[in-house]
Amino acid sequence: MLIGDWLGRRARLSPSRTALIDETDGGRAISYRAWDVAANRTAHLLRERLGVSRGDRVAVLAHNCVPYLDLWFACGKLGAVLQTLNWRLTAHELAALVADATPAALVYGPAFAAQVAALREAGAPVGRYLALDEAARVSPDDLLLAERERLPDTPPPPVELSWDDPWVICYTGGTTGLPKGALLTHGNITWNAVNTVTSWGLCQDDVAILNAPLFHTGGLNVFTAPLVYAGGASVVCRGFDPEQVYDLLEGAGVTLFFGVPTMFVALQQHPRWATADFACLKLVISGGAPCPDPVREAFWARGVDFKLGYGLTEAGPNTFWLPSEELRRKPGAVGYPLMHIDARVMDAEGRPCAPGEVGELHVRGPHVCAGYWRRPEETARAIVGGWLHTGDLARSDEDGCYTIVGRLKDVIISGGENIYPAEIESVLASHPAVAEAAVVGVPDPKWGEVGLAVVAALPEAVLDADDLLGFCRERLARYKIPRAVVFTPSLPKTAAGKVDKQELRERYGK
């Protein structure tokens, strides 16, 4: 089976339908036939000029752009493995990831010439380099993407693959040491698409904004791959820009939008929030981090069925769905497992939790990754008997509907009581003067650990610690109240737009 040639199959089924809208090039529309041609030429370039073959890694260091997507699906045609590189990393950090995967080729965008020069000088184990832009080519020896235009637009020689063949190495958001590379197979990505299309109701008429970074599973697999499967379209944006999002909602026929909570907060703080028309949106879903209640409720007030998603690099990432008719009846829930996914909540002794009890979430299904690249011991710890131990805390109700409570590693144990930061953060975010807030555990000689709130106020807002703690006392049990509040102009973010709690711990947890 030629399971890797998604675009070849989709181009035969939907040749004239719009596949991509390139906002990095003035909103240029690209049909599935044209996208398949570009991916074919890219595959020939990788194969004939760079020697890439089945199983070889192709690393990409670039902002979101259409050529990034061409490379992803070209790798599928060749049986090669796309290695996505986080462009916010330093050259030193990138060198470690490149050494981890030893790519046959490293493809770089124009903003990253300096990092590539440093990698080359350090002797990084890269076969060849490929520049997306001639003006930023680091060395005359580097191949140019434009050279693909002289190559055939027909498919490369067919490669027989199995569902277990790897397609993407996507790195987890590691906070200590080298991030782990989740090995996503053709089967994993396909089953995530099947689960998403069948359970979320995606179709060929759907259009999604793609502004989550493509080095992150959210950019690749929340909507992008599932929409190829369904024959829909993605609007390719260099990154997240609230003004651009509002423009696209007005004129691009957008029906789907995925973001992390900080993106939705930014949209709600933008001047256009009050007058924006959200009528075109069929689905808005938040993932990647706990979403404060006020963010969700503000969308509900505007008539948008804003939903909470849950996923992780190692599985999907799409895992649950909450029907719209249950959205307000089960606030804060992520819903029920998708069509081909099993889930359970287990206690610390490995016993199933009763409804309402909090424990670690385990998930099972064909969307779960094959393990971590070159990390057999960590793979064995994470995937046990087919169940992925997510490290996330959850509870289910009598109906089998799941709610995510927080990260196991984020739990604050204070005087023997478990405190879940997401609950406190949601209360803090509901204060009218708070722009964003995070809670982390810090050492305490009496209680072992206590909560510290790190808060950014809205512009020109007047806010002090006593006022904020008093606000919390009216809404939370005493043991959950943070022991102190620190104010900061803004919270640090990871490259995927999540609040960087590791940095907050390092900054304030001494």
N, C-alpha and C positions, 0 to 999 in steps of 0.2 A: 504493500500500500504506500502511495506517495503522500503520507500523512503530513509531511512538512510543508507542502506547497499550498498553504491556505489561499494566497492571493490568486494563484492559477485557477483554483477551483471556483473562487468567488467571482473572478473575472469572467468565467464562462457562464455563471449563473446570473450575474448582474453587471454586465459589461459597462453599461452607460450610466449606472447610478453613481451619485457622488459618494466617494469614499472619504475624502479629506478636503477640508477647507483650510488653506494655508494662510493664517493670519500673519506669519512672518514675511509673506510676499503679497501683501495687499488683498488678502481674502481670495486668492486663486483657488478655484474648485478643481479637484482632481478626481477623475472617474476611476472605478475599479480597474478598467482596462489599462488606463494610463499608469496607475500605481503598479500594476503587475509588470508592465514594461520596464518601469524604473527599477523594480526589485530584481527582475531578470538581468538587466544590465549590471546592476550592482553585484549580483551573484557571479556573473562572468568576470567582473573586475577582481573580486576576492579570489576566485578560483584560478584564473589564468595569470594574473599579474602579481598576486600575493601568495599563491600556493596554498590557499585555505582549502581544507578538505574536511570530511566528516570527523567530528569530535574536536576539531581545532577551536580554540577560543579566539573571539574577535572582541577586543575591548573598545568601548566607546566613551570618550570624555567630551561631552558637548551639551549645550543647552537643548531644550526641546526644539526639534525641527523635523521637517519631512524626511531628509536624508537619514536621520536616526531611525525612523520607522522603516525606511527602505532597507537599511542594514539588518534590522531585526528579522524581517520576512525573507530577506536574501539568505540569512543564516539558516532559516528553516528549510529553504530549498536545497541547501548544501549539506544539511545535517551538522552544521557548525554550531557553536555555542556562543551566544551573545553575553559578554561580561559587561555589566553596567557599572560605570564608575561615578561616584559621587563627586560632582564638580566643586563642592565646597571644601574638599580635603586639600591639605598641603601636599606639595610634591613628595615630602617624606612619607606621608600616609599613603599616597597613591603608589609609591614605590613598593610598599609592603603588599598591596593588593595585586599589583602587576606580578610581583614575584610569586604570589599565591597561585595565580592562574597561568603564568607563562604564555601570554597570548601570541598567536601567530601573527596578529596584526593589531595595532592600536590606532584607532580612528579618532581624530581630534578636531574640535571646532575652533573658530578664529579667536575666541576669548582665552584659549588655554595653551597658547604657544609657549609661554614662559614655563609652565609646568612640564610640558613635553620636552623642552630643552633641558630642564633639570633632570628628568628621567633618563634622557639619552646620555647626559654627562655622567650620571651615576651608574651607567651600564645596566639599565633595566633589561630583563630578559624578554625583549620584544623582537619578533621576527622582522616585521616591516612596519613603517608608519604610513598612514594615509591621512592627508589633510582635506578637510571639507572646503577650504577656501585658499586659493592660490596666494592671496596677499599675506596670509598668516603662516605660510609654509615655513617650517623651522629649518629644513635642510633641502638642498636640491635633490637629494636622494629620496625624499618622501614622495610617494605617489599622490596624485590629485584625483579627487572624486570625479571631476569633470571628464577624466579620461574614459569613463564608462560610456560616454555618448558615442564613442567609436566602436563599441562592442555590440554583439547581437542582442535584439530585443526578445528573442525566443528563449524558452526555458533552458537552464543548464542541464547537462546529462542527469537523468533521474537517479536519486539515491534512495535505496530501500531502507526505511527506518522502522523501528518498533516504537510503541507508545512509551517505552522506558528510556528511549534515547533523550539526552539532555538538550534543551533549547536555550535556556537562560540561566546564568548565575547572577542572582539578585541578592545583594548583601543586606543583612539585617542591620537595624539601627543600633549597632553595638555602642555601649557607653564606656566600656573598658576593654583594652586590648584590641586585637585585630577583629573587625566585624566578621561574622560568619557568612559564608556564601551559600545561600539556599539554592539547591540544584533543582530547577523547575524543568520537568520533562515535557515532551510533546503531549503526553497524556494528561499531566497536571493542568497545563494551560487550556487544553481542549475541554476537560471536564469542568474547569471553572467557567468557561464560556457556556457550556451546556447548562450548568446549574443556574447561571445568571440569566440567560435568555429565557429558560423555561420557568424560573421561579420569580423573576422580577418583571417579566412581561415585555422584554425588549423586542423591537421589530425593525424592519427595514426603513421605517419612516422616522426613526429616532436619530437625534443629533446631540452629541455631547461635547461640552467644552473640555478640551484636553490641556490643562495648565498645571496639573500636578507633575513633578519631575519624572522623566522617563527612566531615571536610575532607580526609581521607587516602584514597588509593586502596584501602588495606587495608580500611577501613570500608565503602566503597562496593561494591567489586568482588571481594574474595576469596570471600565467601560470599553477601552480601546480594542482589546482582542475580542470580547463578546460582541461588539458591534460589527467587526469583520465577519464573525460567525453568522450574525443576523442580517448583514448587508446594509447596516446603517452607516452613519457618518460621524467623524470626529473633527472638531475645530482645533487645529494645532496652534497653540500659543507658546511663545518663548518661555513664559512663566506666568505667575499670578499677578494680575493688575486689576484692582477693583473697577477702575474706570472702563477698562476693556470688557470686563464681564458684563457691566451694565449695557455697554454698546451692543454686545452680542445678543443679550436677551431681547433687545429691541429689534434687531434686524437680521439675525442669522438662523431663525427657526429652531433655536435650541430647545430641546425637551428634557435633557438630562444634565445634572451637574453634581459632581462629587468634589468634596473638599474636606480639609481638616478644620477643626474648630476655629483656629486662629484666622482662617480665611473668611469664615462666616462672620466672625466678630468684626473684621475689617470692613466687610460689606455693610454691616448694620451701622457702623460708625461713619460711613461715607455719606456725603450730602444727598446723593441720589436715592438712598434707601427709602425715604418717605414717599417718593413719587414713582418709584420703579413699578413696572407692570410685570408681574410674575405669571400671568395667565398661560403663557406658552409652556410652562414647566410641568412635565408629567411626574418627574421624580427628582428630589433633592435629597442627597444622603451624605451624612457626615461620618467620617471614620478616622482611624489613625491615633486617636486619643479621646479621653472622655470629653463629652460636649456638655457644657453647663446648661442647666434647664432654661435660663432666660433666653439663650440663643434659639433653642428649639421653639419656645413659646412665642417669640417675636415673629418667626415665620408662620406659625399657626395663626397668629392674629392677622396676618396678611393673606390668609386663605391657602397657604402652601402646606401640603402634607410632608413636612420636613421629617426625615427618618434618621434613625441612628443605625449605622452599619457596624459590623465588626469583622475584622479579618487580620491576617498577619502574613508576612512574607512567605512563611513556610506552608501556608495553606490557602490557596485561592488567589486573592484574599477574600472573596465574597463567601459568606458562611451562613447568614441568617436573613430572614425576611419577616417583616411585620405587616400584615394586611392593613390597608387604610382604615377599614371599619373598626380595627382594634387599637388604632394609634393613640387615641385619647383615653381609652379604657385602660391601657397598659403604658402609661408614660414612663419613659426611660428604658423601656425594653428594646432589645434588638430583634426579638421575634423567634421564629421557629427555624430549625435547620433546613437548608435548601434540599432540592429533590434527591441528590445522591450523597448526602452527608449525614453522619451520625454524630451526636454530641452527648456528653454526660458531665456531671459535676462530681468530683471525688474529694474526700477529705484527706488529711495528712497521712492517714494510715492506709490509704488506698481503698476505702469503702465508699459506696455511692452515697451521696448526700440526699437527705429527704427534701421535698419541696420547701423552698424558703431558706434552706441552709446554704451558707457560703462555702465554696470550695474551689479547687482548681478546675478550670475548664479543660476537657479533653475533646478532641475532634478526630473523626476518622472518615476516610473516603478517598476516591481516586484523585482528588485535588491536592492531597497532602504531598509535599515535596519528597524527592528521593533521599533527602538527607542533606548534610552540609559538605560542601566541596572539601575533600581531603581532610575531613574531621570525623573519622569513624567513631571515636569515643563519644564525642558530643552528639553525634547522630543517634547512637545507641541510648543515650540518656534522654533524648528528646522524643524519640519515636519508639514506643514500647508496645509490642504486640499489635502493631498497626495503628495505635492511638498516639496522636501528637499531644504531648503535654505542653500546653500553651504558655504556662506561667502567668495566665490571667485568672483573676478571681471572678466567679459568676454564681448566680443562683437561678433555679428554674421554679416556675410555679406549678400548680396542680394541672394546668393545661399543657405543660411542656414548653412554655414560653420562657425564653432566657433573657436575663439582664446581666450586663457586665458591671462588676463592682469596682474593679481596678486591677493594677498589676500586683502580683504576689510580692515582687521586690519593693513596691512602693508602700506596702502596708506599714503603718506606724504602730508599734506595740508599746503602749504607754501604761505602766502599772498593771500589766496583764490584760489590758483591753486592746482589741484590734480596732484601729481607726483607719478608715478608707478615705484618702485625700480627695478623691473625686466628689464625694458627698459634700465636703466642706468647700471645695472650690466652686461648686454649683451655687451654694449659699452666698459666698463672697461675690460671685459674678452678678448676683441679683441686686446687689447694692447699687443705687442709681449713680454713684460717683465712681464706680470701679470699671476700668476698661478691661482688665484681665487679671487673673490671680492664679497662683499655684501654691500648693502646700507640700512641704517636704519634712521628713523627720530629722531632728538634730539631737545629739546626745544630751542627757540630763542626769545629774548625779542622783536624784531621788527616784525619778520615774523610769530611768533607763533611756527613754526617748520621748520627746514631745514634738508637737507640730509647730512649724514656723510658716507663717503666711508671707508670701512675697507678692506684693500688689503694685500694679500700675494704675494710676488714677486717670480718669478722662481729662482731656485738656481743660484747663481753667477750673477744674473741680476742686472743692475744698474737702479734704478728707484727713482724719487723724486716726491713730491706732485705737484709742479708747472708743471712739464712735463706731469703728468697724467691729471691734470685739463685742461691744454691746449689741450690735445688730446680729451677730452670730449667737449670742446668748439667748436671744428670743426665738431662735430657730433650731438650735442644736443642743444635744445633751452636754452637760458640763465637761465631761471627759474628752469631748471632741473639739472643744474650743482651742484654737491655736494659743500657745503661750506667749507669742510675740508676733509683731507685724513689722516687716521691712518694706519700705516704699522704694520703687525704682522707676525710672522713666519708661522702661519697656522690659518685657521678659525675653531672655535669650531663646532662640529658636534653633531647631535642627534644620538640616537641609530640606527635609520633607515638610517643614512648617510647623512641627510640633514644639511645644514648650520643652526646652532642654533641662530636664530636672537634674541630670547628672552635674551640669554646670552650676545649677543653683545649690546643690549639696556641697560642691567644692568651694563655692563662693561664701556660703553662709553657715555651713555645717561644722565649722571648726570648734 
